[in-house]
C-alpha cells in the first residue's frame, strides 16, 4: 500500500493495466453481479434531482423497476445501491446495439444533468472503501474485464490513468497530479 494524503493506494492500481473494451465485454459490468452500483450518500440526492431528465433515457423495464423499488435501495450490508431489473442488470442500464450503457451518463452527455453517473461506476475498476481516517483505493479484478486488461497492456495504460477523470472527480486535480509524481518516483525505484 502507498500512502497518499488520506488515501492508501493498493500497488495494483499502479502496476496493473486497464482500458475498457466495450466491443469485447458489451458493458457486462452493468449487467453482472449480485447487487446494483454502490452509491454515496450525496448521490442519493443527485439521483432524486436527476430523475425527471434521466427517466426518458431508460427502458420500460428499468422505469418499472425504479418505480417499484425506488431510485436506490439498501442492500444486505446497509449500503445504498441502484436497483436491479429482475435481479439482473442495473435499472439505469439501456441497451444500444446489444451493448449495455448507462442511461444517467447518456443524459449527462446530452447536457440534461450535471450528475454523470455513480462514482463507483465512473471509477471502475478502482473500488474505494472509506474508513474513519482514510480511504483504501484498490484495483478490483473481475473476469468479465479480461479484455480490458489485455487492451490496457497493449496501450500501456495503468489502472489509475484509465480512471483519471473519476479520480479527479473524487479527490481533485492536485491529488491526481501528486499521484502522477508518486507513480514516477515509484517506477524509478524499481
trRosetta pair geometry for C-beta under 8 A, 3 or more apart (Angstrom, degrees):
i j d omega theta_ij theta_ji phi_ij phi_ji
1 8 4.5 4 -180 178 126 104
1 9 6.6 141 -161 65 67 39
1 10 6.2 -38 -103 -94 72 44
1 11 7.1 -107 -77 -32 26 80
1 136 7.8 -59 -129 -135 129 88
2 8 7.2 148 68 -161 37 55
2 9 4.6 -29 62 62 93 98
2 11 6.6 107 -21 -82 102 68
2 14 7.3 37 6 -13 147 139
2 182 6.4 127 160 168 139 134
2 186 6.9 -37 -103 -90 150 138
3 7 7.4 149 -156 85 48 51
3 8 5.8 -27 -97 -103 62 71
3 9 7.8 177 -84 15 13 80
4 7 5.0 -20 70 68 85 100
4 8 7.8 153 25 -96 70 23
4 9 5.7 19 12 -12 118 120
4 175 7.3 104 143 -164 113 86
4 178 6.6 152 -163 116 110 112
4 179 6.0 48 -163 -91 162 80
4 182 5.9 -74 -94 -42 121 165
5 171 7.7 144 63 -164 150 125
5 175 6.1 -57 1 -123 153 102
5 178 7.5 96 -33 89 108 149
6 133 7.0 -127 -151 159 101 57
6 134 5.1 -156 178 -115 68 66
6 135 6.5 69 122 10 84 84
7 134 6.2 151 -103 -170 21 91
7 135 4.8 -26 -111 67 80 93
7 136 7.6 147 -162 -97 69 16
7 137 5.1 18 -175 -12 119 120
7 171 7.1 -33 -38 -105 142 145
7 175 7.8 82 4 -166 135 125
8 134 5.6 57 -13 150 95 138
8 135 7.4 -170 27 89 67 46
8 136 5.2 -22 68 -110 101 64
8 137 6.9 174 81 22 44 76
9 13 5.2 -92 -179 49 99 142
9 14 7.1 75 137 -28 124 104
9 137 4.6 -22 -108 70 69 112
9 138 7.9 167 -159 -74 44 46
9 160 7.8 16 -160 -84 135 132
9 179 7.5 122 -68 -130 163 109
10 13 5.3 110 71 -14 77 98
10 136 7.3 53 -39 177 95 87
10 137 6.6 -142 10 96 79 58
10 138 4.0 58 -5 -117 140 74
10 139 5.8 -125 89 9 127 79
11 14 5.8 -63 -166 44 51 103
11 15 5.4 36 145 -15 84 119
12 15 5.3 -63 -123 51 37 105
12 16 4.8 20 -177 -10 81 116
12 138 7.0 42 56 -164 111 70
12 139 3.9 -107 111 31 112 135
12 141 7.7 -78 170 -43 151 106
12 159 7.0 37 136 7 72 150
13 16 7.3 -21 -91 38 12 96
13 126 6.3 52 -119 -108 110 106
13 137 6.1 19 -65 127 162 97
13 138 6.7 -130 -50 -141 108 25
13 139 5.0 -172 -73 -46 59 95
13 158 7.5 65 148 161 49 105
13 159 5.0 -111 -151 81 49 125
13 160 5.0 67 159 -56 93 99
14 158 5.8 -6 -157 -169 38 142
14 159 7.4 -79 -50 44 17 96
14 160 6.1 -2 -86 -3 57 127
14 183 5.5 -171 -135 -117 115 92
14 186 6.1 -5 165 98 160 154
15 158 7.4 107 45 -135 7 106
16 139 5.4 108 38 -153 140 166
16 141 7.6 -134 -133 -81 165 104
16 149 7.1 -54 -178 -130 105 98
16 152 7.4 37 150 117 73 147
16 158 7.0 102 78 -150 44 68
16 159 5.1 36 81 -34 93 117
17 149 6.5 103 82 -159 76 57
17 152 3.3 167 143 133 84 104
17 153 4.6 140 71 -70 144 52
17 155 7.5 164 -179 64 124 75
17 156 6.5 -80 -120 -134 137 26
17 157 5.7 103 -157 67 90 54
17 158 6.0 -70 -99 -98 60 36
17 159 7.0 -151 -123 -45 14 65
18 125 5.5 -115 -151 22 164 128
18 139 7.9 178 -28 -143 142 114
18 145 7.2 4 -139 161 109 125
18 148 5.2 24 -157 144 77 103
18 149 6.0 -27 -97 -93 71 53
18 151 8.0 41 -167 74 32 85
18 152 4.0 -7 -45 -72 10 155
18 157 6.7 -91 64 99 43 96
18 158 7.7 15 24 165 79 27
18 159 4.6 47 20 -101 122 71
18 162 4.8 -90 91 4 89 162
19 148 5.9 -161 72 -160 37 75
19 151 4.5 -101 67 114 102 108
19 152 4.5 159 -3 -78 76 69
19 155 5.5 24 -15 43 151 141
19 157 5.1 74 -58 55 106 141
19 162 5.6 -153 -91 -110 56 121
20 25 7.5 -88 -164 35 78 130
20 145 7.8 -65 -112 -138 64 100
20 148 5.2 -17 -106 -113 32 121
20 151 7.8 -40 83 71 15 142
20 162 7.4 136 -14 -172 77 125
21 24 4.1 22 119 21 113 117
21 25 6.2 107 82 -3 75 94
21 147 4.2 -104 65 128 137 109
21 148 5.1 -159 7 -80 88 59
21 150 7.6 -19 -18 63 153 93
21 151 4.6 151 -62 -19 119 148
22 25 6.4 -71 -128 55 32 85
22 26 6.8 83 -180 -96 64 18
22 27 5.9 22 -141 -53 94 75
22 99 6.0 52 168 -153 108 131
23 26 7.7 15 -168 -67 17 59
24 147 3.4 -134 115 156 157 172
24 148 7.6 -162 65 -45 129 62
24 151 7.8 -165 4 -34 141 125
25 28 4.6 -99 174 8 96 105
25 29 7.3 29 146 -16 139 83
25 144 5.7 91 -141 162 118 87
25 145 6.6 -4 -83 -100 152 48
25 147 5.8 -161 -44 44 90 124
25 148 7.0 -17 -23 -34 136 101
26 98 6.0 -54 -146 133 126 88
26 99 5.0 -132 -155 -113 68 65
26 100 6.3 78 141 9 73 83
27 30 4.9 -11 159 19 100 117
27 31 7.0 91 115 -11 80 102
27 93 7.5 146 142 -145 130 112
27 99 5.2 101 -2 180 118 73
27 100 3.1 -153 106 65 126 82
27 101 6.0 -101 -100 -61 159 44
28 31 5.5 -73 -153 47 47 105
28 32 5.1 23 162 -10 89 117
28 100 7.0 130 -66 30 22 133
28 144 4.3 -128 100 -177 138 136
29 32 6.4 -52 -112 45 29 97
29 33 7.5 43 -160 -26 55 122
29 100 7.9 -165 56 90 55 132
29 121 7.7 144 124 -136 122 83
29 124 6.3 139 178 146 159 162
29 142 7.3 96 -100 92 99 155
29 144 6.5 168 -65 99 69 133
29 145 7.2 32 -62 -66 115 103
30 89 5.7 28 133 -153 81 98
30 90 5.2 -86 -168 23 76 112
30 93 4.4 132 158 -103 124 122
30 100 4.0 -164 63 144 128 131
30 101 7.4 -93 -21 -22 168 3
30 102 6.7 -154 -104 -71 134 74
30 121 8.0 42 -89 -132 83 124
31 88 6.2 -15 -163 164 78 86
31 89 4.2 -34 -112 -92 68 91
31 90 7.7 -99 -76 4 35 73
31 93 6.8 103 -70 -136 72 171
31 100 5.4 -148 -36 -63 104 162
32 142 8.0 147 98 172 136 131
32 144 5.6 172 24 -41 160 160
35 38 7.8 51 114 -63 121 70
35 75 5.1 18 -139 -115 138 141
35 81 5.0 -37 161 179 106 173
35 84 7.4 -131 -156 -40 29 123
36 72 7.9 -154 93 -137 146 65
36 73 7.2 103 22 42 135 99
36 75 7.7 -157 38 -68 82 115
36 81 3.8 141 69 150 91 101
36 82 3.4 -142 168 69 133 67
36 83 5.7 -2 -52 -9 151 5
36 84 5.4 -151 -65 -53 92 79
36 90 5.2 103 -138 -117 88 86
36 91 7.3 -25 -111 8 133 86
37 81 6.1 157 71 -158 34 79
37 82 4.6 30 38 8 86 115
37 90 5.9 21 -15 -110 98 141
37 92 7.9 -48 15 39 127 125
37 117 8.0 -44 148 163 171 95
37 118 4.6 151 133 53 131 153
37 120 5.2 163 -178 79 91 120
37 121 5.1 -24 -135 -51 143 103
38 79 6.0 -24 -135 149 95 131
38 80 7.5 97 -162 84 54 58
38 81 5.6 -42 -94 -99 38 84
38 118 7.0 157 81 164 50 140
38 120 4.3 126 62 -70 90 165
39 43 4.5 -136 -167 83 92 128
39 44 6.2 102 141 -62 133 73
39 47 7.3 -30 -139 -26 144 137
39 72 5.5 -56 24 -135 162 138
39 79 7.7 153 48 160 67 85
39 80 4.3 -59 64 107 110 102
39 81 6.1 173 0 -101 93 26
39 82 6.7 117 -46 -45 116 69
39 118 5.4 -92 -99 -124 72 125
39 120 7.2 -96 -72 4 34 124
40 43 4.6 99 56 -4 77 107
40 44 8.0 -125 96 -15 49 76
40 118 7.7 156 7 -154 79 86
40 119 6.3 19 -11 29 122 122
40 120 8.0 165 -30 -32 82 95
41 44 6.1 -39 -168 7 41 113
41 80 7.3 119 -91 20 50 136
42 45 6.0 -47 -166 33 50 110
42 46 6.7 50 140 -18 70 106
43 46 5.0 -52 -147 40 46 117
43 47 6.1 50 153 -23 73 99
43 72 8.0 120 109 -79 93 152
43 80 7.9 -179 74 99 102 130
43 115 7.5 119 -143 -148 78 123
43 118 5.8 64 -168 -118 157 77
43 119 7.0 -133 -70 1 136 92
44 47 5.9 -52 -151 34 29 110
44 48 6.6 32 149 -19 62 105
44 71 7.7 123 -154 95 67 113
44 72 5.6 -101 -117 35 86 153
44 80 6.1 -36 -75 159 112 169
45 48 5.5 -52 -150 35 34 115
45 49 6.3 32 153 -18 66 107
46 49 5.7 -55 -146 39 32 110
46 50 6.0 19 159 -11 67 114
46 115 4.2 137 170 -99 116 136
47 50 5.9 -62 -137 45 28 103
47 51 6.5 57 157 -59 62 86
47 54 8.0 -46 -151 19 65 157
47 71 4.7 156 138 151 121 128
47 72 6.0 110 69 -35 162 112
47 104 7.9 -56 -113 -108 81 135
47 115 7.2 -169 -71 158 45 166
48 51 6.0 -28 -158 -17 28 117
48 71 6.3 169 -78 52 59 163
49 113 7.7 135 112 -140 91 110
49 115 7.2 134 76 -24 105 133
50 53 5.8 -75 -167 53 64 98
50 54 5.0 55 140 -25 96 117
50 104 6.7 57 131 -138 147 95
50 107 6.8 130 -177 105 111 147
50 112 8.0 97 -153 119 90 92
50 113 4.2 46 -127 -132 109 149
50 115 4.7 -92 -53 40 146 132
51 54 5.9 -66 -134 42 25 105
51 55 5.9 41 167 -42 66 103
51 71 6.0 -82 -90 -101 120 137
52 55 6.1 -35 -142 10 24 119
53 56 7.3 -50 -170 23 35 102
53 107 5.3 123 129 -164 94 133
53 112 4.1 178 171 159 128 114
53 113 5.2 167 83 -52 135 101
54 57 5.7 -67 -170 35 51 114
54 58 6.7 49 144 -32 79 108
54 92 7.1 -29 169 -135 130 104
54 103 5.8 97 -175 128 91 101
54 104 5.3 -9 -127 -102 131 63
54 107 4.7 -99 -99 -15 64 159
54 112 7.6 159 -66 109 52 128
54 113 6.5 -7 -57 -21 91 150
55 58 5.9 -60 -155 22 37 115
55 63 6.2 71 -156 -110 88 108
57 94 6.1 -94 153 -45 83 149
57 103 3.9 151 112 -162 111 95
57 104 7.8 173 77 -57 143 24
57 106 4.9 162 -156 83 142 124
57 107 5.2 -123 -18 -54 148 94
58 62 4.0 -121 -180 91 112 131
58 63 5.2 139 101 -54 124 82
58 66 7.5 -6 161 0 169 137
58 91 7.3 16 -153 153 134 73
58 92 6.5 -79 -103 -134 114 46
58 94 6.2 -135 -123 -72 40 102
58 103 4.6 31 -79 -139 72 171
59 62 4.4 99 53 3 80 104
59 63 7.0 -145 92 -4 43 84
59 85 7.9 -1 74 -85 124 157
59 93 7.7 -14 5 93 118 65
59 94 5.9 160 -36 -115 89 71
59 95 7.3 26 -63 16 133 87
59 103 8.0 -132 -8 -66 67 138
60 63 5.9 -56 -150 36 30 110
60 64 6.3 29 152 -18 64 108
61 64 5.7 -54 -146 38 31 113
61 65 6.3 33 154 -21 65 105
61 85 5.0 60 142 -145 110 136
61 86 7.8 -44 -176 -8 123 105
61 91 7.9 -136 122 -135 72 74
62 65 5.7 -54 -147 35 30 111
62 66 6.4 25 156 -14 64 107
62 85 6.0 -66 -88 -67 56 126
62 91 4.4 131 -151 -178 75 65
62 92 6.4 122 -164 -83 131 20
62 93 6.6 -166 -93 54 130 59
62 94 7.2 -64 -15 -76 156 69
62 103 6.9 133 138 -11 164 153
63 66 5.9 -58 -148 40 30 108
63 67 6.1 26 156 -16 66 110
63 91 8.0 152 -44 178 19 104
64 67 5.8 -57 -142 40 28 108
64 68 6.1 22 159 -15 64 112
65 68 5.9 -62 -145 41 26 107
65 69 5.8 -10 169 12 66 117
65 83 5.3 -178 148 120 103 123
65 84 6.9 -105 -173 105 145 29
65 85 4.7 -109 -52 -96 153 68
65 86 7.6 -102 -93 -21 122 59
65 91 4.1 -144 90 -111 127 121
66 69 6.5 -68 -125 54 23 86
66 70 6.9 -65 -168 107 58 15
66 71 5.7 35 -162 -97 107 49
66 83 5.9 167 -94 48 56 133
66 91 4.9 150 -54 147 87 145
66 92 7.9 74 -69 -65 128 71
69 73 5.4 -45 163 -63 111 127
69 83 4.0 130 90 -120 143 148
69 91 7.4 -164 50 -48 127 155
70 73 5.6 129 62 -74 112 75
70 83 6.5 140 65 -46 63 130
71 83 7.7 -148 175 -2 12 109
72 80 4.8 29 158 -177 126 110
72 81 6.7 159 -161 78 84 25
72 82 6.1 -60 -111 -98 71 41
72 83 7.0 -160 -123 -28 21 80
73 80 7.1 154 79 -147 27 65
73 81 6.2 -31 65 65 76 76
73 82 7.8 41 21 157 83 13
73 83 5.1 84 -10 -82 118 84
74 78 6.0 -12 -173 -143 111 37
74 79 7.1 144 -152 71 64 25
74 80 5.9 -45 -94 -91 58 60
74 81 7.8 106 -133 19 15 79
75 78 7.3 -59 70 10 63 16
75 79 5.3 -14 41 63 106 79
75 80 7.5 158 -2 -116 84 11
75 81 4.9 44 -41 4 116 125
82 90 4.9 34 103 -152 134 104
82 91 6.1 -151 161 35 99 89
82 92 5.8 -70 -162 1 145 113
82 118 6.9 -123 -38 -30 116 143
83 90 7.7 110 82 -158 42 57
83 91 4.6 19 83 -11 89 136
84 87 5.5 63 113 -113 137 16
84 88 6.1 152 175 50 111 34
84 89 6.6 150 -153 82 80 27
84 90 6.3 -63 -105 -101 63 33
84 91 6.3 -162 -124 -39 10 82
85 88 5.7 -41 80 59 78 90
85 89 5.4 -3 38 64 108 79
85 90 7.7 30 -2 102 88 14
85 91 5.4 131 -49 -95 83 67
85 93 7.6 -105 3 46 123 108
89 93 4.4 -80 161 43 121 152
89 100 6.4 -150 -135 -128 132 134
90 93 4.7 114 66 -30 82 101
90 102 7.8 -9 87 -113 138 80
92 102 6.0 17 127 -155 107 74
92 103 4.8 -135 -178 42 71 102
92 104 5.3 -1 -177 -22 137 99
92 117 7.9 156 128 -137 145 96
93 100 5.0 -23 -162 -160 120 102
93 101 7.1 130 -157 66 65 35
93 102 6.8 -50 -104 -101 53 45
93 103 6.9 174 -131 -14 2 95
94 100 7.6 137 71 -154 34 53
94 101 5.4 -33 68 69 84 88
94 102 7.5 48 21 151 86 6
94 103 4.6 102 -24 -71 112 92
94 106 6.7 -24 36 -9 140 149
95 98 6.5 -2 -176 -123 109 14
95 99 6.7 149 -153 69 65 35
95 100 5.9 -33 -95 -92 75 54
95 101 7.3 147 -102 18 24 80
96 99 5.7 -30 69 59 71 90
96 101 5.9 0 15 5 108 129
101 105 7.0 -114 169 66 88 115
101 106 6.4 78 132 -54 121 112
102 105 3.9 68 84 12 114 109
102 106 6.7 -176 95 -14 59 81
102 117 4.9 14 153 -110 158 139
102 121 6.6 106 -85 152 148 156
103 106 5.4 -48 -146 32 36 116
103 107 6.6 37 154 -17 65 101
104 107 5.9 -57 -158 35 32 109
104 108 6.4 34 145 -20 65 107
104 113 7.3 -67 -166 69 74 145
104 115 6.5 -62 -177 113 114 99
104 116 7.3 77 131 134 101 30
104 117 4.6 131 91 -102 120 74
104 118 7.7 81 67 -16 161 68
105 108 5.2 -50 -146 37 38 117
105 109 6.1 41 154 -21 68 103
105 116 6.0 25 -111 173 77 67
105 117 4.5 -21 -60 -49 94 122
106 109 5.7 -51 -145 36 30 111
106 110 6.5 22 154 -11 62 109
107 110 5.8 -63 -149 44 30 107
107 112 4.2 -79 -175 66 84 124
107 113 5.0 36 126 13 112 111
108 111 7.8 46 176 -67 31 19
108 112 7.1 -85 -68 52 23 76
108 113 5.4 -61 -84 72 65 87
108 114 7.4 61 -127 -158 90 10
108 115 6.5 -113 -83 87 112 45
108 116 4.6 94 -145 -122 167 48
108 117 6.9 -102 -4 -35 146 75
116 122 6.2 59 104 -83 126 135
116 169 7.5 -77 25 -123 144 157
117 121 4.9 -68 132 75 119 131
117 122 5.7 148 73 -54 97 94
118 121 4.8 89 68 5 87 101
118 122 7.0 -162 96 -5 45 89
119 122 5.3 -56 -141 42 39 114
119 123 5.8 36 160 -19 72 110
119 166 6.6 133 -158 -162 73 99
119 169 6.6 -162 -119 112 102 122
119 170 5.9 110 -163 -83 133 101
120 123 6.1 -56 -141 39 24 108
120 124 6.9 46 153 -50 57 93
120 127 7.3 26 -146 -123 89 71
120 128 7.9 -129 -103 34 73 89
121 124 5.9 -35 -156 -5 33 117
122 163 7.8 108 138 -150 67 87
122 165 7.3 -96 178 101 110 95
122 166 4.0 165 134 -109 95 115
122 169 6.5 -19 126 54 150 152
123 126 4.4 -85 164 71 99 98
123 127 7.3 135 111 -84 123 30
123 128 6.7 -36 147 -13 169 105
123 163 5.4 45 -153 -154 55 129
123 166 4.3 -175 -83 146 57 141
123 167 7.1 98 -120 -64 92 63
123 170 6.7 34 -80 -38 122 141
124 127 7.6 29 -105 -65 66 71
124 140 7.2 -59 -140 56 77 121
124 163 7.7 177 67 -100 22 117
125 139 5.8 32 121 -158 106 72
125 140 5.1 -146 -179 58 79 77
125 141 7.2 48 -179 -85 136 36
125 142 7.0 -153 -128 13 110 100
125 145 6.1 131 -82 158 129 174
125 148 7.4 154 -35 110 128 144
125 159 6.1 -82 68 -144 105 115
125 162 7.8 27 23 89 91 137
125 163 7.5 -121 42 -56 56 125
126 137 6.1 -7 -170 -172 116 85
126 138 7.0 146 -154 78 65 33
126 139 6.4 -46 -100 -96 60 48
126 140 7.1 134 -136 5 10 91
126 159 6.4 131 -63 156 92 113
126 160 7.4 71 -72 -98 136 59
126 163 5.0 3 0 -76 126 175
126 166 7.3 170 49 99 123 131
126 167 7.4 38 49 -73 166 97
127 138 5.6 -25 63 70 85 87
127 139 7.9 80 19 -174 81 6
127 140 4.4 67 -14 -42 118 126
128 135 5.2 -8 -168 -178 108 116
128 136 6.9 154 -155 77 52 53
128 137 5.5 -11 -103 -102 85 66
128 138 7.7 157 -89 23 36 69
128 170 7.2 166 -34 -163 161 154
129 135 7.0 152 75 -162 42 63
129 136 4.5 -7 57 54 96 107
129 138 7.4 8 4 12 101 114
130 135 5.1 -30 -102 -105 66 83
130 136 7.9 -151 -73 21 21 71
131 134 5.5 7 60 61 107 66
131 135 7.1 178 22 -91 73 30
131 136 6.8 60 -12 -18 110 95
139 159 5.2 -68 -105 -132 114 176
141 145 7.4 -140 -158 64 50 117
141 149 7.9 34 -135 -74 94 135
142 145 4.9 73 71 8 88 108
143 146 5.9 -5 -169 -39 52 107
145 148 4.3 -41 -174 35 86 123
145 149 6.3 94 127 -26 84 90
146 149 5.6 -50 -154 31 38 114
146 150 6.6 38 150 -18 67 102
147 150 5.6 -51 -149 36 37 113
147 151 6.2 35 153 -16 68 105
148 151 5.7 -52 -141 40 32 109
148 152 6.1 38 154 -23 63 107
149 152 5.6 -53 -145 37 28 115
149 153 6.5 32 153 -20 62 104
150 153 5.8 -54 -153 33 30 112
150 154 6.5 30 151 -19 64 105
151 154 5.6 -52 -148 36 34 113
151 155 6.1 13 159 -1 68 112
152 155 6.1 -67 -140 51 26 96
152 156 7.8 111 163 -70 56 5
152 157 5.0 -100 -146 63 76 88
152 158 7.7 94 -179 -98 115 12
152 159 7.4 22 -157 -73 154 58
152 162 6.6 -48 -111 -58 116 137
153 156 7.2 22 -173 -76 30 47
157 161 5.3 -126 -168 84 81 117
157 162 5.3 95 140 -62 119 89
158 161 5.0 88 60 9 79 102
158 162 7.3 -141 98 -7 40 86
158 183 7.2 179 57 -145 165 139
159 162 5.7 -57 -153 32 32 113
159 163 6.4 8 158 1 67 112
160 163 6.0 -68 -146 52 32 99
160 164 7.2 74 147 -73 61 65
160 167 6.5 30 -163 -46 80 159
160 179 6.3 -136 172 151 145 133
160 183 7.1 -151 66 -77 143 136
161 164 5.5 3 -160 -50 42 108
163 166 4.7 -60 -173 52 83 114
163 167 5.3 88 123 -30 93 100
164 167 5.9 -61 -144 37 25 108
164 168 6.3 22 159 -16 64 107
164 176 6.4 86 -154 -158 75 138
165 168 5.8 -56 -149 38 30 110
165 169 6.3 35 150 -22 64 106
166 169 5.3 -49 -147 34 34 117
166 170 6.3 28 154 -15 66 107
167 170 5.7 -56 -145 41 32 108
167 171 5.9 -25 174 29 70 108
167 175 7.4 -134 157 104 94 108
167 176 5.3 121 113 -96 111 107
167 179 7.2 -56 156 28 147 163
168 171 7.0 -77 -121 60 21 70
168 172 6.5 -14 -160 168 59 10
168 173 5.4 30 -142 -81 108 57
168 175 7.8 167 -113 63 49 94
168 176 4.9 -34 -80 -27 80 149
171 175 3.7 -86 138 80 113 157
171 176 6.6 139 81 -46 106 77
172 175 4.8 95 65 8 84 104
172 176 7.1 -153 99 -4 45 89
173 176 5.7 -61 -151 39 33 110
173 177 6.1 33 155 -21 69 107
174 177 5.7 -54 -145 36 30 111
174 178 6.3 29 155 -16 64 107
175 178 5.9 -59 -152 39 28 110
175 179 6.5 34 148 -24 63 105
176 179 5.4 -51 -151 31 35 116
176 180 6.8 41 150 -21 65 97
177 180 5.6 -46 -156 28 36 115
177 181 6.9 36 146 -16 63 101
178 181 5.4 -50 -153 35 39 114
178 182 6.4 43 148 -20 67 102
179 182 5.4 -50 -147 37 35 114
179 183 6.3 42 151 -24 65 103
180 183 5.5 -51 -150 32 31 116
180 184 6.6 33 152 -19 63 102
181 184 5.8 -51 -150 33 33 111
181 185 6.4 28 154 -13 65 107
182 185 5.8 -59 -147 42 31 109
182 186 5.9 34 153 -24 67 110
183 186 5.5 -54 -141 37 28 113
183 187 6.3 27 157 -18 63 106
184 187 5.9 -57 -149 37 28 109
184 188 6.5 31 153 -24 63 107
185 188 5.7 -53 -148 31 32 115
185 189 6.8 27 157 -18 63 104
186 189 6.4 -59 -155 32 29 106
186 190 7.2 28 150 -23 60 107
187 190 5.9 -58 -156 27 37 112
